[in-house]
Amino acid sequence: MKNKNSTHQPEAFSRILIDRALTDSNWDLLNPQQVQFEHHTPTGRADYLLKDNIGRVLCVLEAKREDLDPYDAKEQARGYAENRNAPFVILSNGREHWFWNLQRAEHQDAYRIERLPSQKDLERVRLKNLQPPRELRSEVVTPDYLYRLRPDLKLRGYQINAMEAIADLYDKEGRRKFLLEMATGTGKTLLCAALIRRFLATRNAERVLFIVDRIELAKQTMEDFNIVLGEYKPVIYKTARRTGELLGSSVVVATIQSLMTDRRYRQEFTPFYFDLVINDEAHRSIYGDAREVVQFFQATRIGLTATPKAYLKNVDIQQLAQENPKTLEARQLRDTYHYFGCEPGEPTFRYDIIDAAKDPEGPFLCTPKIVDVRTDITTKSLEEAGWTVTVDEKEENYKIQDLERKIFTLHRNRVMCEVFLRESQKAPDGNVGKSIIFAVNQSHATTLTKILNVIKPGIALTITSRISDSSSLAKEFRDGKRSERIAVSVDMLSTGYNCRDLLNVVLMRPVFSPTEYIQIKGRGTRRYTFVIGNTEYEKRWFFLLDFCGVAEYFEEKYDYSIPLVVPRPRGGSSGSSGGVRYPLPEATYGQGNINDPGPDDGQQYSHRSIPIWEGTDLVVSQEVRIVGPNGEKVDVMTFRGSFERDLKEFATSDDELSQAVEIEDDDVIETVMQERFYHKPEMFYSPDKLVVAYGVPAPTPAFVYNALGKKPLPSKEQIVSDTVESIAARFNLRYSEQKWLNATAELVADDRGALDKLMSGDFSIFSGSQFTRLGGVQALAKFNERDAVFEALRQSSLIKQSRLASASRAR
């Protein structure tokens, strides 16, 4: 028998919390026919007895102090329950609750719950005990599992493997949380339908809740559910609650928003109402108010996502728990793996785009052919210094995230649309393949649509949340019931939009979240067979036309091993459901802590409210690469490649240039290039753009020799070294003086600010650590011919070419 007296106060506090939790689950604490306190049994005193509607004891609730683990009171509570023939036990310290179905104790241990069951919940579980469920594995799943429902529905090997991974852990280990990390386009909806059918058929579930991101996805989900789960009468919650169909349904499809409205989920459901809850796009439905909805239901939980948020990956959890437990808690709350009971970065089952592309049964997805196109404005805005331009007689600086938000670049938009139409993947009929363009905001989307329709009338339409009946437009576009070939959107079509014959995904806005980038890229991965007449054409890949440098960053530079930084909401609001936008850091692309400032799907930007850049723009680089099954890159075509191709073509028709190259006459090469090759309208080649494109401050002849195979282009380090050696020999410098010259040359070749200081004679350039190691300003004073030496450096080809590149970036 337990001694209550020594722990009266702490346990009393726990009871306050327990009383509140019971009230939240509709128990009437003032009605002794429902709840009885401090009941004595032969083995001790039970804290709470919870009764059915005729006064029979359903459950013994054992209360413990807040600092004790309630799980440890299992056997004590079992004794009380057996004395009262109660089928259930709840163990609680007010903060943590455990539920134990004693009639199935040999099959299932006590398990953690977030909400206490209602009276109706316990009565329903007692009825279920009369006909216990079968093991999931007893329902054999083969590729033809759904054949009788529709002959063309076949489960793929990886879908069966995902179902078996869940069944093994469910049956053998009693696991009740699972996470499936699967690439977009791998048939997650069909997999879920089969998974739900298995749970219902084996009586492991009587009612299922399937949570989706948007109502459009709910309607799309119902297309598969009506076929596979027809006899279980699947319904959409938003409409079924008004028509009365909800009560007769075993499968409810709902958006998180419809459940949250006026907290309907609490009014219309009890915590144990659903036996299985599946979260589609799980990474977005476990935060803030949305998390409260999901945790309310005490059911088996399965999360589905292509992009889980791994806030605990590469984090020393024990160290963080000691140093900053609140930070650890914030990470745990946001970590998708942790929420679904998985180790950091390790889902229950994973099947990514590489698996799908290499699957011996497949391939089941296609990989992208990335077309990276950058205009002059885009290139400068991606640089750390940004794009500097004079607006209304004032010098302004813009980064990539500012374009079309803080300044409108009409000609840049025109150039992007023209390049897209020229470079896009064409359908087998020769027309522009079906495409989605992602714009910055509503105003930008409208502008792009207008430009495209001026170039090719009737080719594009805008599909955003601000467009009337946008859901119908999206479905008609997907199903080929519209004549337009291009949908211009912001973020409405970035997730859950299944358009199998999509050939082009176009980024005309930057993307700062790797999750969003992967989701957008996933729009094009589905395979498709075009049929024209009697001929079939397979979709081998899709084009990802990137006008903002997004693909290069996330494919090649983003370090996924660095722990994600937990975003901090503005204004201190903690009631977000995942839609809060967070401020953008200073860097154009940072590491790990970038949060998309939001594409402003619904925000109208009048062109009059932001300045309009009336200058011209042009393409300065273009690179095409096919991402193969192993992620390798081939078929490179860059600005440099274009220059080398065009120069070779030019040299075959210009004898003077060919002869000058043969005898290495630099002066003639410079003259011919300036007079007859540079500044032509297409690519607009110029010395400064070549320096920027190659990243080498070399003179024109060096680029020509390299392009025509005469001799390789020297590296920047080699040019610096040659410049220093030449000046040192001319002035017969001592070793210490040459080191000063070398340090200066290396600095100004890489640092625009230092270059400007050298040109203006600003001696503060020599305050850096590299000069301190050489003796500092005092040593510089002993450098007898320093003025003449530094003037020679200013007049060198190294500095001239570096200044050309600097001026080009600043324009």
ZITA-V188439 format. One record per helix or strand of 3 or more residues. SS is the DSSP state (H for helix, E for strand). FROM is the first residue (numbers start at 0). TO is the last residue. If there is no record, write none. Layout:
[[SS FROM TO] [SS FROM TO]]
//
This chain:
[[H 4 23] [E 34 40] [E 43 50] [E 56 62] [H 69 82] [E 87 91] [E 96 100] [H 101 103] [E 110 112] [H 118 129] [H 135 137] [H 156 172] [E 176 181] [H 187 200] [E 207 211] [H 214 227] [H 229 231] [H 236 242] [H 244 247] [E 250 254] [H 255 267] [E 275 279] [H 281 283] [H 287 295] [E 299 304] [H 316 322] [H 324 333] [H 335 338] [E 348 350] [H 352 357] [E 367 374] [H 375 381] [E 386 390] [E 393 397] [H 399 401] [E 406 408] [H 409 422] [E 434 437] [H 441 454] [E 459 461] [H 469 477] [E 485 488] [E 503 506] [H 513 523] [E 528 531] [E 534 537] [E 541 545] [H 549 556] [H 569 571] [E 610 612] [E 618 626] [H 638 652] [H 654 662] [H 665 676] [H 686 693] [H 699 706] [H 715 730] [H 734 749] [H 751 759] [H 762 766] [H 768 771] [H 775 780] [H 785 793] [H 796 809]]
//
